[in-house]
Amino acid sequence: MIGIRNQPTAALGHLLPEGTPVPLIPVLIIIETISLFIRPLALGVRLTANLTAGHLLIQLIATAAFVLLPIIPAVAILTSTVLFLLTLLEVAVAIIQAYVFVLLLSLYLQENV
């Protein structure tokens, strides 16, 4: 909305590629408009799914380690080691996801503002 208000020609110019045949103009404008609104939603869904999957996996392995502790302590210790390594991986994934989020958000804003 800010891009349309400040630079209407540049913002609306993204909706229609140069050299588009006249019969395709209405269809392309509709598709590009939908694409502009779906991009942030897709980014949010992707981030949510990636982070939720990691947390779910950590929860499942932690539950397995807790259940195995009284039954087979050696396997529980091995499972706890895997849990620790998975937690480190989850921290790395969170850092990468934050970087990707900021990068894509800045690209989306740069394109439209």
Contact map, one row per residue, 1 for C-alpha under 8 A:
11111000000000000000000000000000000000000000000000000000000000000000000000000000000000000000000000000000000000000
11111100000000000000000000000000000000000000000000000000000000000000000000000000000000000000000000000000000000011
11111111011000000000000000000000000000000000000000000000000000000000000000000000000000000000000000000000000000011
11111111111100000000000000000000000000000000000000000000000000000000000000000000000000000000000000000000000000011
11111111000000000000000000000000000000000000000000000000000000000000000000000000000000000000000000000000000000000
01111111000000000000000000000000000000000000000000000000000000000000000000000000000000000000000000000000000000001
00111111111000000000000000000000000000000000000000000000000000000000000000000000000000000000000000000000000000001
00111111111100000000000000000000000000000000000000000000000000000000000000000000000000000000000000000000000000000
00010011111110000000000000000000000000000000000000000000000000000000000000000000000000000000000000000000000000000
00110011111111000000000000000000000000000000000000000000000000000000000000000000000000000000000000000000000000000
00110011111111100000000000000000000000000000000000000000000000000000000000000000000000000000000000000000000000111
00010001111111110000000000000000000000000000000000000000000000000000000000000000000000000000000000000000000000000
00000000111111111000000000000000000000000000000000000000000000000000000000000000000000000000000000000000000000000
00000000011111111000000000000001000000000000000000000000000000000000000000000000000000000000000000000000000000000
00000000001111111000000000011001100000000000000000000000000000000000000000000000000000000000000000000000000000000
00000000000111111101000010011001000000000000000000000000000000000000000000000000000000000000000000000000000000000
00000000000011111111000000000000000000000000000000000000000000000000000000000000000000000000000000000000000000000
00000000000000011111000000000000000000000000000000000000000000000000000000000000000000000000000000000000000000000
00000000000000001111100000000000000000000000000000000000000000000000000000000000000000000000000000000000000000000
00000000000000011111110110000000000000000000000000000000000000000000000000000000000000000000000000000000000000000
00000000000000000011111110000000000000000000000000000000000000000000000000000000000000000000000000000000000000000
00000000000000000001111110000000000000000000000000000000000000000000000000000000000000000000000000000000000000000
00000000000000000000111111000000000000000000000000000000000000000000000000000000000000000000000000000000000000000
00000000000000000001111111110000000000000000000000000000000000000000000000000000000000000000000000000000000000000
00000000000000010001111111111000000000000000000000000000000000000000000000000000000000000000000000000000000000000
00000000000000000000001111111100000000000000000000000000000000000000000000000000000000000000000000000000000000000
00000000000000000000000111111110000000000000000000000000000000000000000000000000000000000000000000000000000000000
00000000000000110000000111111111000000000000000000000000000000000000000000000000000000000000000000000000000000000
00000000000000110000000011111111100000000000000000000000000000000000000000000000000000000000000000000000000000000
00000000000000000000000001111111110000000000000000000000000000000000000000000000000000000000000000000000000000000
00000000000000000000000000111111111000000000000000000000000000000000000000000000000000000000000000000000000000000
00000000000001110000000000011111111100000000000000000000000000000000000000000000000000000000000000000000000000000
00000000000000100000000000001111111110000000000000000000000000000000000000000000000000000000000000000000000000000
00000000000000000000000000000111111111000000000000000000000000000000000000000000000000000000000000000000000000000
00000000000000000000000000000011111111100000000000000000000000000000000000000000000000000000000000000000000000000
00000000000000000000000000000001111111110000000000000000000000000000000000000000000000000000000000000000000000000
00000000000000000000000000000000111111111000000000000000000000000000000000000000000000000000000000000000000000000
00000000000000000000000000000000011111111100000000000000000000000000000000000000000000000000000000000000000000000
00000000000000000000000000000000001111111110000000000000000000000000000000000000000000000000000000000000000000000
00000000000000000000000000000000000111111111000000000000000000000000000000000000000000000000000000000000100000000
00000000000000000000000000000000000011111111100000000000000000000000000000000000000000000000000000000000000000000
00000000000000000000000000000000000001111111110000000000000000000000000000000000000000000000000000000000000000000
00000000000000000000000000000000000000111111111000000000000000000000000000000000000000000000000000001000000000000
00000000000000000000000000000000000000011111111100000000000000000000000000000000000000000000000000000000000000000
00000000000000000000000000000000000000001111111110000000000000000000000000000000000000000000000000000000000000000
00000000000000000000000000000000000000000111111111000000000000000000000000000000000000000000000000000000000000000
00000000000000000000000000000000000000000011111111100000000000000000000000000000000000000000000010001000000000000
00000000000000000000000000000000000000000001111111110000000000000000000000000000000000000000000000000000000000000
00000000000000000000000000000000000000000000111111111000000000000000000000000000000000000000000000000000000000000
00000000000000000000000000000000000000000000011111111100000000000000000000000000000000000000000000000000000000000
00000000000000000000000000000000000000000000001111111110000000000000000000000000000000000100110000000000000000000
00000000000000000000000000000000000000000000000111111111000000000000000000000000000000000000000000000000000000000
00000000000000000000000000000000000000000000000011111111100000000000000000000000000000000000000000000000000000000
00000000000000000000000000000000000000000000000001111111110000000000000000000000000000000100000000000000000000000
00000000000000000000000000000000000000000000000000111111111000000000000000000000000000000100000000000000000000000
00000000000000000000000000000000000000000000000000011111111100000000000000000000000000000000000000000000000000000
00000000000000000000000000000000000000000000000000001111111110000000000000000000000000000000000000000000000000000
00000000000000000000000000000000000000000000000000000111111111000000000000000000001001100000000000000000000000000
00000000000000000000000000000000000000000000000000000011111111100000000000000000000000000000000000000000000000000
00000000000000000000000000000000000000000000000000000001111111110000000000000000000000000000000000000000000000000
00000000000000000000000000000000000000000000000000000000111111111000000000000011001000000000000000000000000000000
00000000000000000000000000000000000000000000000000000000011111111100000000000011001000000000000000000000000000000
00000000000000000000000000000000000000000000000000000000001111111110000000000000000000000000000000000000000000000
00000000000000000000000000000000000000000000000000000000000111111111000000010010000000000000000000000000000000000
00000000000000000000000000000000000000000000000000000000000011111111100000111011000000000000000000000000000000000
00000000000000000000000000000000000000000000000000000000000001111111100000010000000000000000000000000000000000000
00000000000000000000000000000000000000000000000000000000000000111111111000000000000000000000000000000000000000000
00000000000000000000000000000000000000000000000000000000000000011111111110110000000000000000000000000000000000000
00000000000000000000000000000000000000000000000000000000000000001111111111111000000000000000000000000000000000000
00000000000000000000000000000000000000000000000000000000000000000011111110000000000000000000000000000000000000000
00000000000000000000000000000000000000000000000000000000000000000011111110000000000000000000000000000000000000000
00000000000000000000000000000000000000000000000000000000000000000001111111110000000000000000000000000000000000000
00000000000000000000000000000000000000000000000000000000000000000001111111111000000000000000000000000000000000000
00000000000000000000000000000000000000000000000000000000000000000000100111111100000000000000000000000000000000000
00000000000000000000000000000000000000000000000000000000000000001001100111111110000000000000000000000000000000000
00000000000000000000000000000000000000000000000000000000000000011101100111111111000000000000000000000000000000000
00000000000000000000000000000000000000000000000000000000000000001000100011111111100000000000000000000000000000000
00000000000000000000000000000000000000000000000000000000000000000000000001111111110000000000000000000000000000000
00000000000000000000000000000000000000000000000000000000000011011000000000111111111000000000000000000000000000000
00000000000000000000000000000000000000000000000000000000000011001000000000011111111100000000000000000000000000000
00000000000000000000000000000000000000000000000000000000000000000000000000001111111110000000000000000000000000000
00000000000000000000000000000000000000000000000000000000000000000000000000000111111111000000000000000000000000000
00000000000000000000000000000000000000000000000000000000010011000000000000000011111111100000000000000000000000000
00000000000000000000000000000000000000000000000000000000000000000000000000000001111111110000000000000000000000000
00000000000000000000000000000000000000000000000000000000000000000000000000000000111111111000000000000000000000000
00000000000000000000000000000000000000000000000000000000010000000000000000000000011111111100000000000000000000000
00000000000000000000000000000000000000000000000000000000010000000000000000000000001111111110000000000000000000000
00000000000000000000000000000000000000000000000000000000000000000000000000000000000111111111000000000000000000000
00000000000000000000000000000000000000000000000000000000000000000000000000000000000011111111100000000000000000000
00000000000000000000000000000000000000000000000000100110000000000000000000000000000001111111110000000000000000000
00000000000000000000000000000000000000000000000000000000000000000000000000000000000000111111111000000000000000000
00000000000000000000000000000000000000000000000000000000000000000000000000000000000000011111111100000000000000000
00000000000000000000000000000000000000000000000000100000000000000000000000000000000000001111111110000000000000000
00000000000000000000000000000000000000000000000000100000000000000000000000000000000000000111111111000000000000000
00000000000000000000000000000000000000000000000000000000000000000000000000000000000000000011111111100000000000000
00000000000000000000000000000000000000000000000000000000000000000000000000000000000000000001111111110000000000000
00000000000000000000000000000000000000000000001000000000000000000000000000000000000000000000111111111000000000000
00000000000000000000000000000000000000000000000000000000000000000000000000000000000000000000011111111100000000000
00000000000000000000000000000000000000000000000000000000000000000000000000000000000000000000001111111110000000000
00000000000000000000000000000000000000000000000000000000000000000000000000000000000000000000000111111111000000000
00000000000000000000000000000000000000000010001000000000000000000000000000000000000000000000000011111111100000000
00000000000000000000000000000000000000000000000000000000000000000000000000000000000000000000000001111111110000000
00000000000000000000000000000000000000000000000000000000000000000000000000000000000000000000000000111111111000000
00000000000000000000000000000000000000000000000000000000000000000000000000000000000000000000000000011111111100000
00000000000000000000000000000000000000010000000000000000000000000000000000000000000000000000000000001111111110000
00000000000000000000000000000000000000000000000000000000000000000000000000000000000000000000000000000111111111000
00000000000000000000000000000000000000000000000000000000000000000000000000000000000000000000000000000011111111100
00000000000000000000000000000000000000000000000000000000000000000000000000000000000000000000000000000001111111110
00000000000000000000000000000000000000000000000000000000000000000000000000000000000000000000000000000000111111111
00000000000000000000000000000000000000000000000000000000000000000000000000000000000000000000000000000000011111111
00000000001000000000000000000000000000000000000000000000000000000000000000000000000000000000000000000000001111111
01110000001000000000000000000000000000000000000000000000000000000000000000000000000000000000000000000000000111111
01110110001000000000000000000000000000000000000000000000000000000000000000000000000000000000000000000000000011111
